[in-house]
Structure formats: structure tokens, C-alpha cells
Amino acid sequence: MSILFYCEGDDGQLLQTFRHRLPDHVIIDWSCERTEADPSDITAAIVWMPPVDFFDNTPRLQTVYAFSAGVDHLLLHTGLPSQATIVRLRDAGMAQQMAEYALYGVLHFQRQMGLLRSAQRQKHWAQDDIKAISAAHVRIGILGAGALGLQVAERMALNNYPVTCWSRSARINEKVRCVNGEQALGDFLNSSDVLICLLPLTDATTGILNAGLFDQLPQGAFLINPGRGAHLVEQDLLDALESGRLSGALLDVFSLEPLPEEHPFWHHNDIIITPHVAAQSLVDESVDQVIESIRTIERGELPDGVVDTQRGY
Ligand SMILES: NC(=O)c1ccc[n+]([C@@H]2O[C@H](COP(=O)([O-])OP(=O)(O)OC[C@H]3O[C@@H](n4cnc5c(N)ncnc54)[C@H](OP(=O)(O)O)[C@@H]3O)[C@@H](O)[C@H]2O)c1
């Protein structure tokens, strides 16, 4: 069996690592070896951002290992064979980074760092402008209770923040409160001083961060979006900041990346932007996980992280 390989941005090191770790497999570099490969031998693929013609000539492809946690890009690929099982990364070192990123945003809000930064720029000693708020009074709501959402929530709970996760189906977790379904969304939003979006991008979640949702948050709430850019209706965020409904936002993902130079987010006082780096795939952990999934499938079992293509994640 052969594995077709393409991971955008790889300088050859990742490919070499897989070849070294899977000596019993032929790994074909799609970029330069695809024409020499026998298509009937290719039963699996390892991918990140595969080109539009990547899946041409792969009639026996059975499994696609996504080298990412999110699979929204992959599911939109027009050539993706409908019979293929898709396996994605779960956590693989990303949850720890995501928890750090989210904590940074929560502290920015709680410790009023935006106000302090602008006071510094004006050489204003803002001691009397700051009101101490204890962690116990900063209610955190996390959209999503998956591999990342739950670990971020547990980290917040360790830091004494009251935290609630919202998901599609019911989740039970000893350390954090979990609610689920549309009927629970209103109360969840009403009591989220900081809202963190860790949903996958699907038809159901596209544009979920919109004016209607912001209106249900407490006045002056803070938004953290490391999910996907298309979760957010960007103009609605600008309007919510203008009206004071939201006090600020930390954004890692955007509907267009890289963010265009003329985009208003670059200069907005109440928006902190980061270039899609909240949680990056750690090579060793991710390679280990893909290899474990390959071995599991070869034993005829189902690995963790199989994507439900109907649900979209
Ligand atoms: N910025 C970055 O650097 C970065 C890095 C990695 C990942 N991400 C993003 O983070 C996302 C989440 O990753 P993950 O590994 O935690 O995903 P996951 O394990 O699949 O968890 C997704 C969670 O979202 C919930 N959900 C999905 N659709 C929903 C809906 N319509 N209504 C309510 N809840 C819904 C799921 O509910 P159930 O529990 O009921 O299934 C689940 O709890 C990824 O898809 C990716 O877009 C960003």
C-alpha cells in the first residue's frame, strides 16, 4: 500500500519524518513523484491544504489523514472521494497552547489591559480608573466542548473562573459545567462575560458570532475567537464594539487570511489580532497521532478522530 503525501508549507522534513517512522510503507511526495506512482496502490493520504487536483487519479483511496484539527477546508475540497474515511488530529499538543491563548485573552479583559495600554500611550497614570475584579466574578462561556474546548475550560476552572461549555450533544465533565442544545444557548450567553469560540466550522456554525448573539451577552462582554474566521460576522463585531455591547475582542482567525492590509481590524483600539497561531500543530505529537491512526486502521479498527462528514466535523 502507498500513502500519498502533501502538507502545504512542508520543506521536506515532515515527509522525511513519515518515511523514517513508516519504513514498511511507500510514501509518495505528491509534488514531485505522483506521475511515477501506480494509482491502484494508493490507499491512503496524509494532507494539509491539498491542491485542487490532489485527489485526481486515486481510485482506491480509502483513508485521508488530515494533518490538522479542523477539517472544514478538506470537506470543501471538490475532489475528496466520497467513500474515503477522514481522520483528523485531536489535541496533539494544541489544547495546552489554546488554553494559554484563551487565558491571555481572559486576563486582558479581567485586568483591563486595553485601558491600561491606551493610558500608557497618553502618559496618563490610570490608577484611579481601574476597578479590581476577582476571577470568581468573570464568567467564561466556551462555545464547543470538544478536544480543545474542554481542556481550555478545565484550565480556566483551575484559575478560579466560573466556566460553562456549550455543545451540540450532552457532555458530562466533573470539573466544568456543560450545557447543550439551542434551548440552553440563551442562558449560556446571558452569563458569559468572556465568550470563547472553539466550534468547528460547519453549515450550522458559520456566522454564529453575529449581532443577535452579541445582543444576548452581558453589556461590555469580551470575545475570543480562535475557531474559524467564518464563525464571525465581522461588521457585526465592529458595530457591537462601537455601541459598547462588546468591550473588546481577541481574534486569531479571519474570513480572509492573511488579513488584507486595508482591513479595519488592524487599527482598531479594542481588537487584538494574531495571525492564526493560537494553537499550532506540534510535529512530533501530530506525527505520532497519524501513525497511531494508520496502525489502528490497519488492524481493522476505528481510530479516534474519525470525521462525521454529515455533521461536518
Ligand atoms: N486557531 C487555531 O490555531 C486553531 C487550532 C486548532 C483548532 N482550531 C479550531 O478549533 C476547532 C475546535 O477543535 P476541537 O478539536 O475542539 O473540535 P471537536 O473536538 O470536534 O469539538 C467540537 C465541539 O463543538 C461542538 N459543536 C459542533 N457543532 C456544534 C453546533 N452546531 N452547536 C453546538 N455545538 C457544536 C461539538 O459538540 P458535540 O460535543 O456535541 O460533538 C464539540 O463539543 C477546530 O474545528 C478548528 O476550527 C483552531
The ligand as an SDF file (V2000), in Angstrom:
LIG
                    3D

 48 52  0  0  0  0  0  0  0  0999 V2000
   -6.7050   28.9590   15.7110 N   0  0  0  0  0  0  0  0  0  0  0  0
   -6.0320   27.8320   15.8160 C   0  0  0  0  0  0  0  0  0  0  0  0
   -4.7970   27.8510   15.8960 O   0  0  0  0  0  0  0  0  0  0  0  0
   -6.7720   26.5200   15.8590 C   0  0  0  0  0  0  0  0  0  0  0  0
   -6.0640   25.3360   16.1210 C   0  0  0  0  0  0  0  0  0  0  0  0
   -6.7710   24.1430   16.2180 C   0  0  0  0  0  0  0  0  0  0  0  0
   -8.1440   24.1130   16.0510 C   0  0  0  0  0  0  0  0  0  0  0  0
   -8.8050   25.2840   15.7930 N   0  0  0  0  0  0  0  0  0  0  0  0
  -10.2820   25.2830   15.6220 C   0  0  0  0  0  0  0  0  0  0  0  0
  -10.8820   24.7580   16.8130 O   0  0  0  0  0  0  0  0  0  0  0  0
  -11.9940   23.9450   16.4110 C   0  0  0  0  0  0  0  0  0  0  0  0
  -12.4010   23.0150   17.5290 C   0  0  0  0  0  0  0  0  0  0  0  0
  -11.4520   21.9820   17.6480 O   0  0  0  0  0  0  0  0  0  0  0  0
  -11.7240   20.6690   18.5280 P   0  0  0  0  0  0  0  0  0  0  0  0
  -10.6130   19.7340   18.2450 O   0  0  0  0  0  0  0  0  0  0  0  0
  -12.0340   21.0360   19.9370 O   0  0  0  0  0  0  0  0  0  0  0  0
  -13.0900   20.1380   17.8400 O   0  0  0  0  0  0  0  0  0  0  0  0
  -14.0120   18.9170   18.3090 P   0  0  0  0  0  0  0  0  0  0  0  0
  -13.2800   18.0160   19.2320 O   0  0  0  0  0  0  0  0  0  0  0  0
  -14.6400   18.3740   17.0830 O   0  0  0  0  0  0  0  0  0  0  0  0
  -15.1400   19.6550   19.1980 O   0  0  0  0  0  0  0  0  0  0  0  0
  -16.1110   20.4620   18.6170 C   0  0  0  0  0  0  0  0  0  0  0  0
  -17.1290   20.8640   19.6730 C   0  0  0  0  0  0  0  0  0  0  0  0
  -18.0540   21.7750   19.0560 O   0  0  0  0  0  0  0  0  0  0  0  0
  -19.3840   21.2940   19.2890 C   0  0  0  0  0  0  0  0  0  0  0  0
  -20.2680   21.6290   18.1740 N   0  0  0  0  0  0  0  0  0  0  0  0
  -20.1050   21.3710   16.8560 C   0  0  0  0  0  0  0  0  0  0  0  0
  -21.1530   21.8390   16.1370 N   0  0  0  0  0  0  0  0  0  0  0  0
  -21.9930   22.4090   17.0410 C   0  0  0  0  0  0  0  0  0  0  0  0
  -23.2510   23.0510   16.9330 C   0  0  0  0  0  0  0  0  0  0  0  0
  -23.8570   23.2250   15.7620 N   0  0  0  0  0  0  0  0  0  0  0  0
  -23.8270   23.5130   18.0760 N   0  0  0  0  0  0  0  0  0  0  0  0
  -23.2400   23.3350   19.2780 C   0  0  0  0  0  0  0  0  0  0  0  0
  -22.0400   22.7270   19.4420 N   0  0  0  0  0  0  0  0  0  0  0  0
  -21.4280   22.2740   18.3390 C   0  0  0  0  0  0  0  0  0  0  0  0
  -19.2460   19.7890   19.3940 C   0  0  0  0  0  0  0  0  0  0  0  0
  -20.3940   19.2870   20.0360 O   0  0  0  0  0  0  0  0  0  0  0  0
  -20.5270   17.7290   20.4210 P   0  0  0  0  0  0  0  0  0  0  0  0
  -19.6970   17.5780   21.6560 O   0  0  0  0  0  0  0  0  0  0  0  0
  -21.9610   17.5560   20.6780 O   0  0  0  0  0  0  0  0  0  0  0  0
  -19.9940   16.9550   19.2450 O   0  0  0  0  0  0  0  0  0  0  0  0
  -17.9380   19.6800   20.1890 C   0  0  0  0  0  0  0  0  0  0  0  0
  -18.1900   19.8370   21.5740 O   0  0  0  0  0  0  0  0  0  0  0  0
  -11.4700   23.2620   15.1420 C   0  0  0  0  0  0  0  0  0  0  0  0
  -12.5180   22.7730   14.3400 O   0  0  0  0  0  0  0  0  0  0  0  0
  -10.7150   24.3850   14.4600 C   0  0  0  0  0  0  0  0  0  0  0  0
  -11.6010   25.1030   13.6260 O   0  0  0  0  0  0  0  0  0  0  0  0
   -8.1550   26.4730   15.6970 C   0  0  0  0  0  0  0  0  0  0  0  0
  1  2  1  0
  2  3  2  0
  2  4  1  0
  4  5  1  0
  4 48  2  0
  5  6  2  0
  6  7  1  0
  7  8  2  0
  8  9  1  0
  8 48  1  0
  9 10  1  0
  9 46  1  0
 10 11  1  0
 11 12  1  0
 11 44  1  0
 12 13  1  0
 13 14  1  0
 14 15  2  0
 14 16  1  0
 14 17  1  0
 17 18  1  0
 18 19  2  0
 18 20  1  0
 18 21  1  0
 21 22  1  0
 22 23  1  0
 23 24  1  0
 23 42  1  0
 24 25  1  0
 25 26  1  0
 25 36  1  0
 26 27  1  0
 26 35  1  0
 27 28  2  0
 28 29  1  0
 29 30  1  0
 29 35  2  0
 30 31  1  0
 30 32  2  0
 32 33  1  0
 33 34  2  0
 34 35  1  0
 36 37  1  0
 36 42  1  0
 37 38  1  0
 38 39  2  0
 38 40  1  0
 38 41  1  0
 42 43  1  0
 44 45  1  0
 44 46  1  0
 46 47  1  0
M  CHG  2   8   1  16  -1
M  END
$$$$
